[in-house]
Each structure stands twice: as C-alpha cells, then as structure tokens.
Amino acid sequence: MASTPWHRDVPTPRLARPGEAAAKKTESARLILVAQIFYFTFLMLVFIGQQPFASRTQDELVAMAQENSGSDLFKQALFIGFALLLTGVQLIRRYPPRYRFTLWPLAIMLGWFFLTCSWGVDPFVSFKRAMQQLIVIYITFSALSLIGPERLLQALRYALILSLVICWVSLPLTSAAVHPPTESDKALIGAWRGFFFHKNIAGAVMALTFMVAANAWVDTKKWYYALFSVMAFVFVIGTKSKTSLALSFAILGVCAVYRALSDSTQKRAVLLIMVALGMVGVLWLYVAFQPVVERIFADPTSFTGRVSIWEVDLAYLKDHPFLGAGFGGFWQVGDRSPSLDYLNQAFQTLTAHSHNGYLEILVTTGPLGLVMLLLTFLALPAIWFLTGATPQNRPIMVPCFAIWVFVLYQNLLETSFFDKDRQVWVIFLAAIAAAHATYKARPLPQWRRRFLARPEASHG
C-alpha cells in the first residue's frame, strides 16, 4: 500500500451568517459607548467632588485637616464601583482591546509605593491612600483598553467643557462660586473658584480646559471650541491663579511650535534643541542674577509661603535621606505626622501637601521614588512626544503634550502627582495613557532588504 504524505489539516473557517458581522459590530459599538459614558461620569464626579461649593470657615478647614486620613467610605465604594463596572464590560467584550497595558515603569513605581507604606508612621493610612491611587489608575487604563485613546480624550474634553459651563453658570447664581470673606487667607477673598474647593484647583483645571479647547478648535475649526477656550481663559483670570495664568500663555506657544514641528522626526529634533536651549537660558539667568534669586528663596514668605513649606520637607530629608516617610505618610497622618516635628509657621498645620510634586514624592518615597517618577512621567513621555507624533495622530498627541508640559511645570509650585483623586492628577493620567497608547499604535518604518542589481563577482 502506498503511503500518503503527512499534511496539516486546517479546519475550514466558518462563514459568517448574513448580518452576523454587522450585529457584532453594533454590539461592540454599544459596549464602547457604554464604557465611554462610565468614564465620562467618573470624570465628572472627580471634578465636582462630593461637596461642590463647599464652605471654607476656619473651623471647617481645621476639621477637614484632622479627618484627612483617606477613610471616606462613600468615595472608596464609588471608585470600586466604577472599577467593577469597567471590569464587567471587559468580561463581556467581544472585540479586541484598544490598548494592552505595557507601561511597566508605572506598575513598578506603584509596587515601590506600596512597599514604602510598611515603614510609615501609620501604615494603614498610607496603604489606603496607595490603594486609592491604584484604583484611579486602573479605571483610567481599563477605560483606555475599552474605548481607545481618541474616545478617552473625547470624554475628557466633554467633561472639561461641561465643568467650564457649570462654573460660569454658578457665578451669578451662588456666592459660593467665589472665595468668601471668611477666608483666613485674605488674598483668596473674591477669587473665582466655581464649584471647586480652591481657586488654584479651579485655575489649573480651567487652564487645561483652555488648552484642550483651543487645540480642538485648531483641529476641527468648529467655532464653539474657540468660544469655550475664551471662556476658560477668562475664568483663569478670574481665579487670580498666577501660576495657571502664566503657564496658559507659555504652553500654548510651546504647543504651537510642537504642532508645527510634528510632521517629521527631523523637525521634532528642533523642538528638543529648543527645550535644551531654554534650560541653558534658565541656568544663565540664575548665574547672572544669583544674589537676587537667593534673596528671594531665602524669604519664607516668597511664593505665598511655599518656601517655608519646602523648608519643612528639606529639614525632614536632612534627617531621613534614603527611604522617606512612606507613601502619603508625611502630611496629615494624625498626631504622629512626621511634618509636625518640623513646622516653622502656624498655617502649616492645615497644609495637606508640599506644594511641590517632586519634593512630595521625594519626602514620602525617597530618592528611588523620585527617580521612578522622573523616568515614568518625564523621560519616557518625552520619547513618545518627540518620536511618536504623526500628522494623523496630531489631534491626540498635541493636547496630551500640552497637559503633560503644564502638569510638569505646575508641580514645581503645587502637588498633583499621585495626589489622591485630585482633578489635575486624573487629567494628567488620562493624557499620559492616551499618549502612550497613541505612541504604541504609530506606524513603524518598514525595513526592506535591498539587493544589488548585478551581483559582484566573488574573488577566490
């Protein structure tokens, strides 16, 4: 009997029934829309908070500082609920994920943060604050995997614009939309805050709204985005937030340059050179005006008291230079808060953070935590933005670039990195997630092997 050759039996693929592919496509579109609505609702709840237009008497601020231990059961249940909802959508999803998590430096950094909780003065409080970060990050990246970077950024834009409209409508309707005369800090009185707790938060969120709306107008040429950008900019002025106002001008200009140079790698290299020259210029200004700069920083009242707050962190770091106080374990951890031993001003008893995001991470998680932060949120995104932009993904990369630059500079005077569920931090996470997904999806250059037209004769 003649033997037959071995062959692989490949099953014949089942042909889709008429209308089956369309039904699956409709189901996928429905699930994507549901996930986008979930994420938009999450953003609105983060922006508005549990107590919009909260009163700010001195007694209430003291009580709030004493109870700021991360034990808000309603908020914890709410965030866990959103995480479970998105997980449920993931389980019933029948379409390929729009993004697979590969930002492992962020996961490693979170692991280190959880480890630092073990040596905090109150490990349970530190652990609860770290868990809150884990849930917020999970919600962001889970939503991204379901809806993709374009829809994620769209949900963020809609949430920012809706917040802008609510803030403007609230101004004539309630006096709580403006800082009241009961403020202990008289400089706050009369500053616009909308439904936010503080004018600096309102200023930062409205500045980001201004940049997102302005870029949307450039990309779509729709008039209402121009209107929203003007409304947001005027609101920033009303908040009297100097940092946000200054960054709004500067970063919009940087974005214009980035947009103009984002069609080729060679041109993006020009932007890198400009950034480097800017850093050299700052160094030159320090050398040229060193006595003036040192005199400003020697004054504890400079930058509305921030220098005196930084002195608290630096004094602690001098005594504990290696490991830090544990994640979320330096300010407002009860009577055992490490910061209490280093306070130099009475108002610092109400201080919730270091008013410098980099210093906050350093004082709580040590030099290793700061290095991880700089790698994850500065070095890697710089590579994404400088090498991953194309004319096709420009509507995503440019606004993400604007948010990234704004938050990097804003953290020199404020703390938003890993700051609970604060609005700027959640916006920053969305931008980082969308930028990373867009960078991964960029078309890669195809390398082809070139053959000589006439092979050279081999010489023996």
C-alpha positions as CSV (number, residue, x, y, z in Angstrom):
1,M,0.0,0.0,0.0
2,A,1.5,3.3,-1.0
3,S,2.0,5.8,1.9
4,T,0.5,9.2,1.7
5,P,2.5,12.3,2.8
6,W,1.7,13.9,6.1
7,H,-0.2,17.2,5.8
8,R,-1.7,19.6,8.2
9,D,-5.4,19.5,8.4
10,V,-6.5,23.1,8.5
11,P,-10.2,23.5,9.5
12,T,-12.3,25.5,7.1
13,P,-13.3,28.7,8.7
14,R,-17.0,29.1,9.4
15,L,-18.5,31.6,7.2
16,A,-20.4,34.4,9.0
17,R,-24.1,34.4,8.5
18,P,-25.7,37.3,6.8
19,G,-25.9,40.2,9.2
20,E,-23.8,38.5,11.9
21,A,-20.8,40.7,11.3
22,A,-23.0,43.8,11.4
23,A,-24.6,42.6,14.6
24,K,-21.2,42.1,16.3
25,K,-20.1,45.5,15.1
26,T,-23.2,47.1,16.5
27,E,-22.7,45.3,19.8
28,S,-19.1,46.4,20.0
29,A,-20.0,50.0,19.3
30,R,-22.6,49.8,22.0
31,L,-20.1,48.5,24.6
32,I,-17.6,51.1,23.6
33,L,-20.2,53.8,24.1
34,V,-21.2,52.4,27.5
35,A,-17.6,52.3,28.7
36,Q,-17.1,55.9,27.5
37,I,-20.2,57.0,29.4
38,F,-18.9,55.3,32.5
39,Y,-15.5,57.1,32.2
40,F,-17.2,60.4,31.5
41,T,-19.3,60.0,34.6
42,F,-16.3,59.1,36.6
43,L,-14.5,62.3,35.4
44,M,-17.5,64.5,36.3
45,L,-17.7,63.0,39.8
46,V,-14.0,63.6,40.3
47,F,-14.2,67.2,39.0
48,I,-17.3,68.2,41.0
49,G,-16.5,66.2,44.1
50,Q,-18.8,65.3,47.0
51,Q,-19.1,68.8,48.3
52,P,-19.3,71.3,45.4
53,F,-19.3,75.0,46.5
54,A,-18.1,73.8,50.0
55,S,-17.9,76.5,52.6
56,R,-14.4,77.3,54.0
57,T,-14.6,78.7,57.5
58,Q,-11.5,78.3,59.7
59,D,-13.2,75.7,61.9
60,E,-14.2,73.6,58.9
61,L,-10.7,73.7,57.4
62,V,-9.2,72.5,60.7
63,A,-11.7,69.7,61.0
64,M,-11.1,68.7,57.4
65,A,-7.3,68.6,58.0
66,Q,-7.8,66.4,61.1
67,E,-10.1,63.9,59.2
68,N,-8.0,63.7,56.0
69,S,-6.9,60.1,56.5
70,G,-8.3,58.5,53.3
71,S,-11.2,57.0,55.2
72,D,-14.0,58.3,53.0
73,L,-16.1,55.1,52.7
74,F,-18.5,56.6,50.2
75,K,-15.7,57.7,47.8
76,Q,-13.9,54.3,48.2
77,A,-17.2,52.5,47.4
78,L,-17.8,54.8,44.4
79,F,-14.4,54.2,42.9
80,I,-14.5,50.5,43.5
81,G,-18.0,50.5,41.8
82,F,-16.6,52.2,38.7
83,A,-13.7,49.8,38.6
84,L,-16.1,46.8,38.8
85,L,-18.4,48.3,36.1
86,L,-15.4,48.7,33.7
87,T,-14.2,45.2,34.6
88,G,-17.7,43.9,33.8
89,V,-17.6,45.5,30.4
90,Q,-14.1,43.9,29.9
91,L,-15.5,40.5,30.6
92,I,-18.4,40.7,28.1
93,R,-16.3,42.4,25.5
94,R,-16.1,40.5,22.2
95,Y,-13.8,42.9,20.3
96,P,-10.0,43.2,20.5
97,P,-8.8,45.6,23.2
98,R,-7.9,49.1,22.0
99,Y,-4.9,49.1,24.3
100,R,-2.8,46.5,26.2
101,F,-1.1,47.8,29.3
102,T,2.7,47.8,28.9
103,L,3.6,50.9,30.9
104,W,5.5,48.7,33.4
105,P,7.6,51.5,35.0
106,L,4.3,52.8,36.3
107,A,3.4,49.4,37.8
108,I,6.9,49.1,39.3
109,M,6.6,52.5,40.8
110,L,3.2,51.6,42.4
111,G,4.8,48.5,43.8
112,W,7.5,50.6,45.4
113,F,4.9,53.0,46.8
114,F,3.1,50.1,48.5
115,L,6.3,48.8,49.9
116,T,7.1,52.2,51.5
117,C,3.7,52.1,53.3
118,S,5.2,49.5,55.6
119,W,7.6,52.0,57.4
120,G,5.2,54.9,57.6
121,V,4.0,56.2,61.0
122,D,0.5,54.8,60.2
123,P,0.9,52.1,57.5
124,F,-2.9,51.6,57.3
125,V,-3.5,55.2,56.3
126,S,-0.6,55.1,53.8
127,F,-2.0,51.8,52.4
128,K,-5.5,53.3,51.9
129,R,-4.0,56.3,50.1
130,A,-1.9,54.0,47.8
131,M,-5.0,51.8,47.1
132,Q,-6.9,54.8,46.1
133,Q,-4.2,55.6,43.6
134,L,-4.2,52.0,42.3
135,I,-8.0,52.2,41.7
136,V,-7.8,55.5,39.9
137,I,-5.0,54.3,37.7
138,Y,-6.9,51.0,37.0
139,I,-10.0,52.9,36.0
140,T,-8.1,55.1,33.6
141,F,-6.2,52.3,31.8
142,S,-9.2,50.0,31.8
143,A,-11.3,52.6,30.1
144,L,-8.5,53.2,27.6
145,S,-8.3,49.5,26.7
146,L,-12.1,49.5,26.1
147,I,-12.5,52.8,24.2
148,G,-9.1,53.7,22.8
149,P,-7.1,57.0,23.1
150,E,-9.3,59.1,20.8
151,R,-12.5,58.4,22.7
152,L,-10.7,58.7,26.1
153,L,-9.6,62.2,25.1
154,Q,-13.0,63.0,23.8
155,A,-14.6,62.1,27.1
156,L,-12.0,64.2,28.9
157,R,-12.8,67.2,26.6
158,Y,-16.5,66.9,27.2
159,A,-16.1,66.6,30.9
160,L,-13.8,69.7,31.0
161,I,-16.2,71.8,28.9
162,L,-19.2,70.7,31.0
163,S,-17.3,71.7,34.1
164,L,-16.5,75.1,32.5
165,V,-20.1,75.7,31.7
166,I,-21.3,74.8,35.2
167,C,-18.6,77.1,36.7
168,W,-19.7,80.0,34.6
169,V,-23.4,79.4,35.3
170,S,-22.7,79.2,39.1
171,L,-21.1,82.7,39.3
172,P,-24.4,84.7,39.1
173,L,-26.4,82.0,40.9
174,T,-24.4,81.5,44.1
175,S,-21.9,83.5,46.2
176,A,-20.2,80.2,47.0
177,A,-18.7,80.2,43.5
178,V,-16.3,82.9,44.8
179,H,-14.0,82.7,47.8
180,P,-16.0,84.1,50.7
181,P,-14.9,86.9,53.1
182,T,-14.5,84.2,55.9
183,E,-11.2,83.1,54.3
184,S,-8.3,83.2,56.8
185,D,-6.0,83.9,53.8
186,K,-7.3,87.4,52.7
187,A,-5.6,87.0,49.3
188,L,-8.2,84.4,48.4
189,I,-11.2,86.6,49.0
190,G,-13.1,87.4,45.8
191,A,-11.2,84.9,43.6
192,W,-13.4,82.8,41.4
193,R,-13.5,79.1,42.2
194,G,-16.7,77.8,40.6
195,F,-17.7,74.5,42.2
196,F,-14.1,73.7,43.1
197,F,-12.7,73.7,46.6
198,H,-9.9,76.2,46.0
199,K,-9.1,78.9,43.3
200,N,-5.8,77.2,42.5
201,I,-7.6,74.0,41.6
202,A,-10.1,75.9,39.5
203,G,-7.3,77.9,37.8
204,A,-5.4,74.7,36.9
205,V,-8.5,72.8,35.6
206,M,-9.7,75.9,33.6
207,A,-6.2,76.4,32.2
208,L,-6.2,72.8,31.0
209,T,-9.7,73.3,29.6
210,F,-8.4,76.4,27.7
211,M,-5.6,74.4,26.1
212,V,-7.7,71.4,25.2
213,A,-10.5,73.5,23.7
214,A,-8.0,75.7,21.8
215,N,-6.4,72.7,20.3
216,A,-9.8,71.2,19.4
217,W,-10.6,74.4,17.6
218,V,-7.4,74.3,15.6
219,D,-8.1,70.7,14.6
220,T,-11.8,70.9,13.8
221,K,-12.3,74.6,13.1
222,K,-15.6,74.5,15.0
223,W,-16.5,77.9,16.4
224,Y,-17.8,76.7,19.7
225,Y,-14.4,75.3,20.7
226,A,-13.0,78.8,20.2
227,L,-15.8,80.2,22.4
228,F,-15.1,77.6,25.1
229,S,-11.3,78.4,25.0
230,V,-12.0,82.1,25.5
231,M,-14.4,81.3,28.4
232,A,-11.9,79.1,30.0
233,F,-9.1,81.7,29.7
234,V,-11.3,84.5,31.2
235,F,-12.2,82.1,34.1
236,V,-8.5,81.5,34.7
237,I,-8.1,85.3,35.0
238,G,-11.0,85.4,37.5
239,T,-9.4,82.8,39.7
240,K,-6.3,85.0,40.2
241,S,-4.2,81.9,39.9
242,K,-0.8,83.4,38.8
243,T,0.8,80.0,38.0
244,S,-2.0,78.8,35.8
245,L,-2.3,82.1,34.0
246,A,1.4,82.2,33.2
247,L,1.5,78.6,32.1
248,S,-1.5,79.1,29.9
249,F,0.4,81.6,27.7
250,A,3.7,79.8,27.7
251,I,2.4,76.3,27.0
252,L,0.0,77.4,24.3
253,G,3.1,78.8,22.5
254,V,5.0,75.6,23.0
255,C,2.1,73.7,21.6
256,A,2.0,75.8,18.5
257,V,5.7,75.0,18.0
258,Y,5.1,71.3,18.6
259,R,2.2,71.2,16.2
260,A,4.3,72.9,13.5
261,L,7.2,70.6,14.0
262,S,5.2,67.3,14.4
263,D,5.3,66.1,10.8
264,S,8.8,64.7,10.8
265,T,11.4,63.3,13.1
266,Q,14.0,65.9,11.9
267,K,11.8,68.8,12.7
268,R,10.9,67.4,16.1
269,A,14.6,67.3,16.8
270,V,14.5,71.1,16.6
271,L,12.0,71.2,19.4
272,L,14.3,69.1,21.6
273,I,17.2,71.6,20.8
274,M,14.9,74.5,21.8
275,V,14.0,72.8,25.1
276,A,17.7,72.3,25.8
277,L,18.5,75.9,25.0
278,G,15.7,77.0,27.3
279,M,17.2,75.0,30.1
280,V,20.6,76.6,29.4
281,G,18.9,80.0,29.4
282,V,17.4,79.4,32.8
283,L,20.8,78.4,34.2
284,W,22.4,81.5,32.7
285,L,19.7,83.7,34.3
286,Y,20.5,82.1,37.7
287,V,24.2,82.7,37.3
288,A,23.6,86.3,36.1
289,F,21.2,87.2,38.9
290,Q,22.4,84.8,41.6
291,P,22.2,87.3,44.5
292,V,18.6,88.3,43.7
293,V,17.4,84.6,43.2
294,E,19.0,83.5,46.5
295,R,17.5,86.5,48.3
296,I,14.0,85.6,47.0
297,F,14.3,82.0,48.1
298,A,15.7,83.0,51.5
299,D,12.4,84.8,52.2
300,P,10.0,82.3,53.8
301,T,7.0,84.3,52.6
302,S,8.1,84.0,48.9
303,F,5.7,82.2,46.6
304,T,2.8,82.8,49.1
305,G,4.5,80.8,51.8
306,R,5.6,77.8,49.7
307,V,9.3,78.3,50.6
308,S,8.6,77.8,54.3
309,I,6.7,74.6,53.4
310,W,9.6,73.4,51.4
311,E,11.9,74.0,54.3
312,V,9.8,71.5,56.3
313,D,10.4,68.8,53.7
314,L,14.1,69.6,53.4
315,A,14.6,69.5,57.2
316,Y,13.0,66.1,57.3
317,L,15.1,64.9,54.3
318,K,18.2,66.0,56.1
319,D,17.4,63.6,58.9
320,H,15.9,60.8,56.7
321,P,17.7,61.0,53.4
322,F,17.1,57.5,52.0
323,L,13.6,55.9,52.4
324,G,11.2,58.8,53.0
325,A,8.2,58.9,55.4
326,G,6.2,56.3,53.4
327,F,3.7,57.0,50.6
328,G,1.2,59.6,51.7
329,G,2.7,59.5,55.2
330,F,4.2,62.9,55.8
331,W,1.4,65.4,56.0
332,Q,-1.9,65.0,57.9
333,V,-1.5,61.5,59.3
334,G,-2.9,62.4,62.6
335,D,-1.0,63.4,65.7
336,R,2.0,61.3,64.6
337,S,2.5,63.1,61.3
338,P,6.3,63.5,60.7
339,S,5.7,67.0,59.4
340,L,4.6,68.2,62.9
341,D,8.1,67.9,64.2
342,Y,9.4,70.3,61.6
343,L,6.7,73.0,61.2
344,N,8.0,76.6,61.2
345,Q,4.8,78.5,60.6
346,A,1.3,78.3,62.3
347,F,-0.6,78.0,59.0
348,Q,1.3,74.8,58.1
349,T,-0.9,72.8,60.5
350,L,-3.5,73.0,57.7
351,T,-1.1,72.1,54.9
352,A,-2.0,68.9,53.1
353,H,1.0,68.5,50.8
354,S,4.4,70.0,50.0
355,H,3.3,72.4,47.2
356,N,5.9,70.8,45.0
357,G,5.1,67.4,43.4
358,Y,8.7,66.3,43.0
359,L,9.6,67.2,46.6
360,E,6.4,65.5,47.9
361,I,7.4,62.2,46.2
362,L,11.0,62.6,47.5
363,V,10.0,63.2,51.1
364,T,7.5,60.3,51.1
365,T,9.1,57.6,48.9
366,G,12.7,58.6,48.9
367,P,15.2,59.2,46.1
368,L,14.3,55.9,44.4
369,G,10.6,57.0,44.2
370,L,11.7,60.3,42.7
371,V,13.9,58.6,40.1
372,M,11.0,56.3,39.1
373,L,8.7,59.3,38.8
374,L,11.1,61.2,36.6
375,L,11.6,58.1,34.4
376,T,7.9,57.3,34.1
377,F,6.4,60.8,33.7
378,L,9.3,62.8,32.3
379,A,11.8,60.7,30.3
380,L,9.5,58.2,28.7
381,P,6.8,60.6,27.7
382,A,9.5,62.9,26.2
383,I,10.4,60.0,23.9
384,W,6.7,59.4,23.0
385,F,6.1,63.0,22.1
386,L,9.4,63.6,20.3
387,T,9.3,60.4,18.2
388,G,5.7,59.3,18.1
389,A,3.8,62.2,16.6
390,T,2.5,62.0,13.1
391,P,0.1,64.2,11.0
392,Q,-2.6,61.5,11.6
393,N,-2.4,61.3,15.4
394,R,-1.7,65.1,15.9
395,P,-5.2,65.8,17.3
396,I,-4.4,63.4,20.2
397,M,-0.7,64.0,20.8
398,V,-0.8,67.8,20.8
399,P,-3.4,68.3,23.6
400,C,-1.7,65.4,25.5
401,F,1.6,67.2,25.1
402,A,0.0,70.4,26.4
403,I,-1.4,68.7,29.5
404,W,2.0,66.9,30.1
405,V,4.0,70.1,29.9
406,F,1.5,72.1,32.1
407,V,1.5,69.5,34.9
408,L,5.3,69.0,34.8
409,Y,5.7,72.8,35.4
410,Q,2.7,73.1,37.7
411,N,4.2,70.6,40.1
412,L,7.1,73.0,40.8
413,L,4.7,75.1,42.9
414,E,1.8,72.6,43.5
415,T,1.4,68.9,44.2
416,S,-0.7,66.9,41.8
417,F,1.4,63.7,41.2
418,F,-0.4,60.9,42.9
419,D,-2.5,63.4,44.9
420,K,-5.5,61.2,45.8
421,D,-8.2,61.8,43.2
422,R,-7.4,65.4,42.6
423,Q,-8.7,66.8,39.3
424,V,-5.3,67.7,37.7
425,W,-3.9,64.3,38.6
426,V,-6.8,62.5,36.9
427,I,-6.5,64.7,33.8
428,F,-2.7,64.1,33.7
429,L,-3.3,60.3,33.9
430,A,-5.7,60.4,31.0
431,A,-3.2,62.4,28.9
432,I,-0.3,60.0,29.7
433,A,-2.5,56.9,29.0
434,A,-3.7,58.3,25.7
435,A,-0.2,59.4,24.6
436,H,1.2,56.0,25.4
437,A,-1.5,54.2,23.5
438,T,-1.1,56.5,20.5
439,Y,2.7,56.1,20.6
440,K,2.3,52.3,20.6
441,A,-0.1,52.4,17.7
442,R,2.1,54.6,15.5
443,P,3.1,53.2,12.1
444,L,6.7,51.8,12.3
445,P,9.1,52.2,9.4
446,Q,9.4,49.1,7.3
447,W,12.9,47.9,6.8
448,R,13.4,46.1,3.5
449,R,16.4,44.2,2.3
450,R,18.0,45.8,-0.8
451,F,19.6,43.6,-3.4
452,L,22.3,44.7,-5.9
453,A,21.2,44.9,-9.5
454,R,24.2,42.8,-10.6
455,P,25.9,40.6,-8.0
456,E,29.6,41.2,-7.7
457,A,31.9,38.5,-8.8
458,S,33.4,36.6,-6.0
459,H,37.2,36.5,-5.8
460,G,38.8,33.3,-4.9
